[in-house]
Amino acid sequence: MSSRELAKSLIDHVPESKLLYVVAYLQGVVVPDETPNAETVAAMQEVNEMIRTGTGQHFRGSAAELFAMLDAEDEKDA
């Protein structure tokens, strides 16, 4: 019997009053796949290259100013 099969069979023997603890534990050990997709990998490589070469645009200001700048760029490109 595999570990998975054993775990499934043991679930049936857990009292209902303690099943919530088992569910919480299982939710904690289930880790989603956090492998970045190709677009994210490309963006991270681009940033690493910008850091390495000292290129790119550096912004100093508030978040509101950043979004205003991005909105202005979008309007210019439209």
C-alpha positions as CSV (number, residue, x, y, z in Angstrom):
1,M,0.0,0.0,0.0
2,S,1.4,3.4,-1.0
3,S,1.7,6.3,1.5
4,R,-1.1,8.1,-0.4
5,E,-3.4,5.0,-0.1
6,L,-2.6,4.7,3.6
7,A,-3.3,8.4,4.3
8,K,-6.7,8.1,2.5
9,S,-7.7,5.0,4.5
10,L,-6.7,6.6,7.8
11,I,-8.8,9.7,7.0
12,D,-11.9,7.5,7.4
13,H,-10.9,6.7,11.0
14,V,-10.3,10.3,12.1
15,P,-13.2,11.4,14.4
16,E,-15.2,14.2,12.9
17,S,-14.3,16.4,15.9
18,K,-10.6,16.2,14.9
19,L,-11.0,16.2,11.1
20,L,-10.7,20.0,11.0
21,Y,-7.1,19.7,12.4
22,V,-6.2,17.2,9.7
23,V,-7.7,19.4,7.0
24,A,-5.7,22.4,8.3
25,Y,-2.5,20.4,8.3
26,L,-3.0,19.1,4.8
27,Q,-3.8,22.6,3.5
28,G,-0.5,23.7,5.1
29,V,1.6,21.1,3.4
30,V,0.1,21.5,-0.1
31,V,2.4,24.0,-1.8
32,P,1.3,25.3,-5.2
33,D,3.7,25.3,-8.1
34,E,5.5,28.6,-7.9
35,T,7.6,28.1,-11.0
36,P,7.6,31.4,-12.9
37,N,6.3,31.4,-16.5
38,A,8.4,32.3,-19.5
39,E,7.3,36.0,-19.5
40,T,8.2,36.4,-15.8
41,V,11.6,34.7,-16.3
42,A,12.3,37.1,-19.2
43,A,11.3,40.1,-17.0
44,M,13.6,38.9,-14.2
45,Q,16.5,38.4,-16.6
46,E,15.9,41.9,-18.0
47,V,16.0,43.5,-14.5
48,N,19.1,41.5,-13.6
49,E,20.8,42.8,-16.8
50,M,19.8,46.3,-16.0
51,I,21.2,46.0,-12.5
52,R,24.4,44.4,-13.9
53,T,25.0,47.2,-16.4
54,G,23.5,50.1,-14.5
55,T,21.0,50.9,-17.2
56,G,17.3,51.4,-17.1
57,Q,15.2,54.2,-15.7
58,H,15.4,55.0,-12.0
59,F,12.3,56.6,-10.4
60,R,12.3,58.5,-7.2
61,G,8.9,59.7,-6.0
62,S,5.6,58.6,-4.6
63,A,3.4,55.8,-6.0
64,A,0.9,58.4,-7.2
65,E,3.6,60.1,-9.2
66,L,4.7,56.8,-10.6
67,F,1.2,55.9,-11.8
68,A,0.7,59.4,-13.2
69,M,4.0,59.0,-15.2
70,L,2.8,55.5,-16.5
71,D,-0.6,56.9,-17.4
72,A,1.1,59.7,-19.4
73,E,3.2,57.2,-21.2
74,D,0.1,55.2,-22.1
75,E,-1.6,58.3,-23.4
76,K,1.4,59.2,-25.5
77,D,1.6,55.6,-27.0
78,A,-2.1,55.5,-27.8
